[in-house]
Amino acid sequence: MDSPSGSVDRPEGVLEGVNADSLAARHGTPLQVYSANAIRNRIRSLHAALQGLDALVCFAAKANSCHAILNLMAENGVGADIVSVGELERCLRAGISGSRMVFSGVGKTEAEMSRALECGVGRFNVESVDELDGLQRVAAQRGLIACAAVRVNPDVDALTHAKISTGKAENKFGVGMSEARTWFEQARQRPNVRLDGLHVHIGSQILDLGPFRQALDRVAEFHRELVAAGHAITSIDVGGGLGVCYREGHDHPPDVAAYVEVVRHALREFRGRIVLEPGRWLVAEAGVLLTRVIRVKQGEQRRFLIIDAAMNDLLRPSLYEAWHDIVAVRQASGPMIAYDIVGPVCETGDTFALARELPECQAGDLLAIKTTGAYGTSMASSYNSRPLLAEVMIDDGRSALIRQRQSLDAMIAGEVTSPQWISA
Ligand SMILES: Cc1ncc(COP(=O)(O)O)c(C=O)c1O
């Protein structure tokens, strides 16, 4: 980096001494960059906090499904939480075995469940009785026993953004304790499903451990009740959700040891396997999005910084009005100026920040949008026919392209230019 090292505002943490300008020059912008070491460090500290527990960390592949990231998880002993057959196939190709995967989601089709059974997926987190019956059907067809957990909805407010809050009774996720109870009571009716697990996930970007503790306490109480009724529970999956810092000095995510301590305390009477499904916490802070200023535009009321990244590259600000710290890569002196930082997409919602203070910028300047390693490229699209962005990994002073920028041909592949009409 050209800027002085040690400044908390610079993106050195991710770029680790690799020159951002040369990366941007080599690969173009917008460019998503990850630090492999930052991800390894997160995995290491989570594993250290879990020491002594029979725990399996399953990375929520939705947070980042790029092959190299999933491969890093596999190499460091992390399994996967998947929600589609697409994620299943990606994880298999990246070296994560089916037995180290849990399959979540409200809309698993029987075809997806069947393929997952074929691949030996370790556990199905079941979210409705219809799904449970479907799992019984496909497991019987294959002559297999499916291991399953019921995803309970604890009716707890995770105190996060409404769109990523999943643990309230009004949400589509999981089932209430009373319905879950009947599933266990009727277990004999589904001989190809071994229902011996509990699962809970109350939401994402959790900064306050209170609701997480409350949800786990409810699960622990339910566990005690099930055991007393004679049901064997061998696995409790506590979901994901641990939050990260998107805004320096404002977001104060819990320490991972404190988070694990909540799990240890709530499940102190449980002797089986504990599954964790972190997504964001493992990868978000390991990523920055490099983007160039296309032009500065002085509007009638506001000053716009128009950059070459857009909502199709990083949807979170548009979708959740999420804050991301944004810094100029080169340290500039002089007064700070308030810019509305916007992309080129033809929507007013294509806005990364309002009245954000930066040193005076001009066309060609390189900016870094921070904390973009999770729910960035995995939510990217080619809206406005903008190709999917390139991705690069940094590892010990080296860099490697891990996803090519999408070509025009790849973007339109699959579109039929001369439709063959058939009568309905
Ligand atoms: C079932 C489940 N597990 C885990 C996660 C990962 O959450 P996070 O990335 O906040 O850790 C999600 C996110 O939506 C989820 O739905």
Ligand as a Chemical Component Dictionary entry (heavy atoms), coordinates in Angstrom:
data_LIG
# 
_chem_comp.id                   LIG 
_chem_comp.type                 NON-POLYMER 
_chem_comp.pdbx_formal_charge   0 
_chem_comp.three_letter_code    LIG 
# 
loop_
_chem_comp_atom.comp_id 
_chem_comp_atom.atom_id 
_chem_comp_atom.alt_atom_id 
_chem_comp_atom.type_symbol 
_chem_comp_atom.charge 
_chem_comp_atom.model_Cartn_x 
_chem_comp_atom.model_Cartn_y 
_chem_comp_atom.model_Cartn_z 
_chem_comp_atom.pdbx_ordinal 
LIG C1 C1 C 0 -29.842 -21.267 8.573  1  
LIG C2 C2 C 0 -28.748 -20.277 8.510  2  
LIG N1 N1 N 0 -27.573 -20.577 9.100  3  
LIG C3 C3 C 0 -26.542 -19.720 9.058  4  
LIG C4 C4 C 0 -26.635 -18.508 8.412  5  
LIG C5 C5 C 0 -25.438 -17.619 8.387  6  
LIG O1 O1 O 0 -25.643 -16.434 9.038  7  
LIG P1 P1 P 0 -24.424 -15.443 9.262  8  
LIG O2 O2 O 0 -23.805 -15.214 7.940  9  
LIG O3 O3 O 0 -25.029 -14.243 9.827  10 
LIG O4 O4 O 0 -23.490 -16.111 10.207 11 
LIG C6 C6 C 0 -27.846 -18.150 7.804  12 
LIG C7 C7 C 0 -27.973 -16.852 7.139  13 
LIG O5 O5 O 0 -28.947 -16.500 6.547  14 
LIG C8 C8 C 0 -28.925 -19.066 7.845  15 
LIG O6 O6 O 0 -30.087 -18.778 7.267  16 
# 
loop_
_chem_comp_bond.comp_id 
_chem_comp_bond.atom_id_1 
_chem_comp_bond.atom_id_2 
_chem_comp_bond.value_order 
_chem_comp_bond.pdbx_ordinal 
LIG C1 C2 SING 1  
LIG C2 N1 SING 2  
LIG C2 C8 DOUB 3  
LIG N1 C3 DOUB 4  
LIG C3 C4 SING 5  
LIG C4 C5 SING 6  
LIG C4 C6 DOUB 7  
LIG C5 O1 SING 8  
LIG O1 P1 SING 9  
LIG P1 O2 DOUB 10 
LIG P1 O3 SING 11 
LIG P1 O4 SING 12 
LIG C6 C7 SING 13 
LIG C6 C8 SING 14 
LIG C7 O5 DOUB 15 
LIG C8 O6 SING 16 
# 
